[in-house]
Amino acid sequence: MIRNFLNRLGKLRGLRLRELAEVAAHKTGQVFRAAVQYLRVCAVRRFAPRLFPPPRFFGLDGRARFFSLDDWRGSNRLASALANECGMGVEEIRRDADRYCEHVFDLLGSGPVELEGPVDWHKDFKSGARWAPRYFRRIKEIELNDASDIKVPWELSRFYQAVPLGVAYWVTGDEKYAREFVAQTGNWIESNPPYHGVNWHCAMEVAIRSINWIWGYYFFRHSRHLNPDVQSRIASSLAVHGEYIWNNLEFDKRILGGRYVRHNGNHFLSDLVGLIYLGLVLPGARAKQWLTWAVDELDREMQIQVLSDGAHWELSPAYHRLVLELVLPAVILCSQNDIVVPGTLRRACEMMCEYTMHFLKPDGRCPLVRDADDGRVCHFDKAEYRDHRHLLALAGVFLGREDFVRRAGRVSGEILWMLGPAGITRGKAMAGPAQELASRAFPDAGFYVLRDGEQLHVFVNCADIGMKGTYGGHAHNDCLGFELYYGGTTFISDCGTFNYSGDPAGRNAFRATASHNTARVDGLEINRFSERALFGMENDARPKVLDWRTEPHFDYLRAEHFGYTRLPAPVIHRRSFLLDRASQCLILEDHFRGSGRHLFELFFHFLPGIEVELVSELKFQAKACGSTLLLDFAGTGNWAARLERGWVSERYGTKEPAWKLVLSSRQIVTASLTTAIHFGEGLKLKWSGGDLERTRTAALKMCAELVQ
């Protein structure tokens, strides 16, 4: 703690007087506002509630247009649209909603769990841990000594069930779904007094719950169960939600490069979007103040958080998707209510979708790269969690991007409810065969996509820890790692996230170097991190891309990182990727230069279900779904290969056994290893003949020529 304090104090050195004053004012303001809030909530409202009464409203603003819900009201086309466009039949919709009526929840890898009696909103039903309803700032978020996961009550209280219950109500007309929504929201309000308990601990969670409650309100507002008293109770609670967000914005500034600058992530964006929704639907001048401020602030923040190549700067595809799910619908909602949306904000959403279109594999799934916690904003259809094409569909129709719509290949639930029948008609008019994508560099993010049509997709990670190398909250030790998709299957994959605070040892294992398709030196991490600090790591790697070329017949990428230059005998890891489309081969060259004798290990992780077997010395075969990869290794010194079982987590809270291939050698640098990965038709013939060695020789010759 003392060392951390001294480090922070050291950052003040060299700041100009004006910036020192800004730091002092910001920090003092935070302390003062927190103290005033505590007094107002815990003292004045408790002992003199008349001085600061909680806000009270009779309902949400009837003049607001909430997306395109009213365009479906009374329509006999809704059920067929859900079935034909979203693949959701009436029975499936009813079955999903009935589970929520029975209090059956499937969250964060729990599997379906029935919560008996009234829902305990303060409990992690996976571990049994429960948080007392004390003042929210006294809640401890991470407990390293038990299996509690604060995300479980948070996820439960996001109220993802609001939309499925509402859809079922509209399709069937069954009032039990309205009754259940009213019962659950009423029970939540009664069990979670404002500013107290685990579900008031984080403004982001308050914002996402607000969005889902608003959806539920508009789905059920004509039900007899949403009577004036219920409408008033929900609207008044939403006003408290807005007040809480406004008073507890997850906004931060840091000293970087001698300047005191904004330094925020997806949490602050969630807060802003929550205020936009609340500002639009709540009556009164206070709500309009939130709305006006939040739109301007969202535009300003997105110019910082969205990099020049369209990637969100936390550099996690899963959180990139979450940010798009927050911001794009907010832009649509504002546009439908004649709220001026800056062109720069619309362009930021479009750039994010362009990046999404390229990082998605041909099957629509995102790479399993860096943190992913299953976080969503709302659940509109049954698409697989890692499939992000719903955002391409929505953005394509709204922004008029035919390439997005065609790459999505379907109409999403978001289009149906947010853009209505007119959106579906536009989407169908824009549909058609998707244009084949070429390889693409995203140099500001540090991600590169190598492609061979729709058959091969290689996602290469040359990225820093995130936020331009300043904070690795969602980073993994994956520098120079890659994922490989071929023939409809992801063969080589990162290992995922698995858990956050519910399993600290598991959290650290899944973000460690050995859980990624890269190299480790002397058993040490590429970027140092504390096992007790579950979010964050040092920016030791500082990756540098040396060459990038893409031509009709090949792609070439060469990069290096400096994570191991901190060793007494320093080492630089350089890796090149050569995709030779003509010979259907991907060549990796790993070079280690520096000084001293070291243990070098290279890891190749295969997705669960991929069968891997040794064919001959340093030659392996991987098979799945009728497709085959051949992996051949050769290097300086003595390299040994071992095939062992590892773990891959495709969803938060779950993990499955999978094959892991490890190449290792202890030798004096300079050391190198060549990996040839063959794909395509006729591999057995190529393997049995002399083509393998000739292919490698030709590819390495091309590699050498490119370097020169």
Secondary structure, DSSP 8 states (H G I E B T S, - for coil): -HHHHHHHHHTTTT--HHHHHHHHHHHHHHHHHHHHHHIIIIIIHHH-TTTS-----SSS-TT---TTHHHHTT-TTHHHHHHHHH---HHHHHHHHHHHHTTEE--TT--SEE--SS--TTB-TTT--B----BGGG--S--TTS---THHHHHHHT-TTHHHHHHHHHHH--HHHHHHHHHHHHHHHHHS-TTBSGGGS-HHHHHHHHHHHHHHHHHHTTSTTS-HHHHHHHHHHHHHHHHHHHHT----EEEETTEEEE---HHHHHHHHHHHHHHHHS-SHHHHHHHHHHHHHHHHHHHHHB-TTS-BTT--HHHHHHHHHHHHHHHHHHHHTT----HHHHHHHHHHHHHHHHHS-TTSB----S------S---S---TTB-HHHHHHHHHHHT-HHHHHHH-S--HHIIIIIHHHHHHHHHHH---------EEETTTTEEEEEETTTEEEEEE---SSTTTT--TT--S-TTEEEEEETTEEEE---B---STT-HHHHHHHTSGGGSSSEEETTB-SS---TT-SS--------EEEEEEE-SSEEEEEEEE-TTTTSSS-EEEEEEEEEETTTTEEEEEEEEEESSEEEEEEEEEB-TT-EEEEEETTEEEEEETTEEEEEEEEESS--EEEEEEEEEBSSTT--EEEEEEEEEEEEESSEEEEEEEE-STTHHHHHHSSHHHHHHHHHHHHHHHHH-
